[in-house]
Amino acid sequence: SAILNKGYKVSASHAMPGSVKTDAPMNVIWDIFRSWIQLHPVTMKNIKENSPARKILAVEPSFIADFTIHPNAEPASRKIKLVRYQQNPE
């Protein structure tokens, strides 16, 4: 919803469950992650001093993401319980 509320397109990817495809630039995606962390803080002592996560979270987001559920966040295929990732029968 945060991506949709920012004005970009987003949908579930066919490649892997839980992944998405979007036309949002990476800086917007990172700022959405940073906004989430501001709303749901992590314990920084659990993140190593030289880890990429610490460097990413050290940057202030350029906007605060709106996580309100967007009307287009639930695709029609999910509403009719269409199976997206079928189990391999083997």
Residue pairs with C-beta under 8 A, 6 or more apart in sequence:
1 66
1 67
1 68
1 69
1 70
1 73
2 32
2 35
2 36
2 65
2 66
2 67
3 9
3 10
3 20
3 22
3 24
3 28
3 29
3 32
4 10
4 70
4 72
4 73
5 65
5 66
5 67
5 68
5 70
6 24
6 28
6 32
6 63
6 65
6 66
8 22
8 23
8 24
8 28
9 22
9 23
9 24
10 20
10 21
10 22
10 24
11 20
11 21
11 22
11 75
12 19
12 20
12 21
12 75
12 84
13 19
13 20
13 21
14 84
17 84
17 85
22 29
27 62
30 56
30 59
30 61
31 61
31 62
31 63
31 65
32 61
32 65
33 56
34 56
34 57
34 59
34 60
34 61
35 61
35 63
35 64
35 65
35 67
36 65
36 67
37 57
38 61
38 64
39 67
42 57
44 54
44 57
47 53
47 54
47 57
48 54
77 84
78 84
